[in-house]
Amino acid sequence: MEKGAEISLKGGPELFENPVAYCDRYYSFKEGSDVSSHQVLQQRLAIFDELYKRANLANARIIEFGGGPTIWSLISAVRYAETITFTDFGQQNVDFLKTWKASGSESYDFSSLIRYAVADVEGDRSESAASERQDALRSKMAAILKADVTAADPVDASLVGHFDVVSVHYCLLHAVKTHDDYAPCLANLGKYLKPNGLLMLSEMLGCFHAQRQYEKEKKEGDEKKEEEHHGNDHHGDQQDGHHHHHHHGQDHVERSKQFIFDSVKAAGFEVIEHRLIAREAPVMDVPGARDASSWTTVAIMARKI
Ligand SMILES: C[S@@+](CC[C@H](N)C(=O)[O-])C[C@H]1O[C@@H](n2cnc3c(N)ncnc32)[C@H](O)[C@@H]1O
């Protein structure tokens, strides 16, 4: 495969531009939210609750990368945290979380999500548990920063070796545009961990936006070529259900479970635990989304070695 081959990813899903719409759809229990997502949300809250319990941390420094405009991954985590450094590439998400932390009148209401996590998932139904958790989240979220995970130094170099946990969920599938860049990107995030620090990672298997964009461009390119060399059959061949594309030198391996595990290892981690979450319906109605099995989540806890 050609090093540095790059797929252009224009824009990305519109929902990422709109924190309120994104959270309403995926992280609320309001009308119009994605009910099929709730089932998966319930599972990922439960999984990371369990993984954090197992990690047995205390006063941990946690950094979230690509946190989006949401806090789901930190609700259980905050019980073990001293401080949380929250980051995302989107300025709108950074602003949104800052407003939420300040808890002003324009602040988004995550209380139904937090109550769901604390009462229904963790099982703490006491009167004040959810509101105390929300307060803890707000006060421990010490910094909210704009950070590009693909940059040489996503956050300040003074933070190298500073954290007990790097948390990154459903971000790299959007941010990392080639397969070759995946493990190096993860390794670069790993440099912010102390020795033996933990990686908490979620990925969606078999589907990522750069790939869909690539497929779209490939298809358009092929159609164009088809017009130019009518009847010539040397490209886009298909064997045994595997697609062998040679456009831009990009290999066409899906981000399979094996790919993610290999990358986590190559990035200098040892997988301690993992869980798979299948879903019954696609997350988003987007072209290129294949059957529901394309939307399996892998949740990983790994240790830096
Ligand atoms: C599907 S959302 C996931 C958000 C959140 N972690 C969650 O679990 O809902 C993908 C996030 O990745 C962020 N993102 C995309 N490219 C990025 C980059 N290069 N660096 C950091 N974050 C990025 C987007 O802003 C978006 O918030």
The ligand as an SDF file (V2000), in Angstrom:
LIG
                    3D

 27 29  0  0  0  0  0  0  0  0999 V2000
  -19.0300   10.4050   16.1150 C   0  0  0  0  0  0  0  0  0  0  0  0
  -18.3980   11.8060   16.9730 S   0  0  0  0  0  0  0  0  0  0  0  0
  -18.0480   11.0400   18.5220 C   0  0  0  0  0  0  0  0  0  0  0  0
  -18.2080   11.9850   19.6520 C   0  0  0  0  0  0  0  0  0  0  0  0
  -18.2050   11.3520   21.0260 C   0  0  0  0  0  0  0  0  0  0  0  0
  -16.8880   10.8110   21.3470 N   0  0  0  0  0  0  0  0  0  0  0  0
  -19.2440   10.2790   21.1240 C   0  0  0  0  0  0  0  0  0  0  0  0
  -18.8990    9.1700   21.5330 O   0  0  0  0  0  0  0  0  0  0  0  0
  -20.4110   10.5460   20.8380 O   0  0  0  0  0  0  0  0  0  0  0  0
  -16.8220   12.0900   16.2450 C   0  0  0  0  0  0  0  0  0  0  0  0
  -16.1100   13.2530   16.8680 C   0  0  0  0  0  0  0  0  0  0  0  0
  -14.7730   13.2800   16.3670 O   0  0  0  0  0  0  0  0  0  0  0  0
  -14.3980   14.6320   16.2730 C   0  0  0  0  0  0  0  0  0  0  0  0
  -13.2720   14.7160   15.3580 N   0  0  0  0  0  0  0  0  0  0  0  0
  -13.2610   14.5820   14.0110 C   0  0  0  0  0  0  0  0  0  0  0  0
  -12.0330   14.7610   13.5310 N   0  0  0  0  0  0  0  0  0  0  0  0
  -11.2280   15.0120   14.6130 C   0  0  0  0  0  0  0  0  0  0  0  0
   -9.8600   15.2790   14.7770 C   0  0  0  0  0  0  0  0  0  0  0  0
   -9.0370   15.3230   13.7270 N   0  0  0  0  0  0  0  0  0  0  0  0
   -9.3850   15.4800   16.0280 N   0  0  0  0  0  0  0  0  0  0  0  0
  -10.2030   15.4150   17.0970 C   0  0  0  0  0  0  0  0  0  0  0  0
  -11.5210   15.1660   16.9980 N   0  0  0  0  0  0  0  0  0  0  0  0
  -12.0280   14.9630   15.7700 C   0  0  0  0  0  0  0  0  0  0  0  0
  -15.6350   15.3370   15.7760 C   0  0  0  0  0  0  0  0  0  0  0  0
  -15.5930   16.7220   16.0810 O   0  0  0  0  0  0  0  0  0  0  0  0
  -16.7270   14.5920   16.5300 C   0  0  0  0  0  0  0  0  0  0  0  0
  -17.0320   15.2610   17.7330 O   0  0  0  0  0  0  0  0  0  0  0  0
  1  2  1  0
  2  3  1  0
  2 10  1  0
  3  4  1  0
  4  5  1  0
  5  6  1  0
  5  7  1  0
  7  8  2  0
  7  9  1  0
 10 11  1  0
 11 12  1  0
 11 26  1  0
 12 13  1  0
 13 14  1  0
 13 24  1  0
 14 15  1  0
 14 23  1  0
 15 16  2  0
 16 17  1  0
 17 18  1  0
 17 23  2  0
 18 19  1  0
 18 20  2  0
 20 21  1  0
 21 22  2  0
 22 23  1  0
 24 25  1  0
 24 26  1  0
 26 27  1  0
M  CHG  2   2   1   9  -1
M  END
$$$$
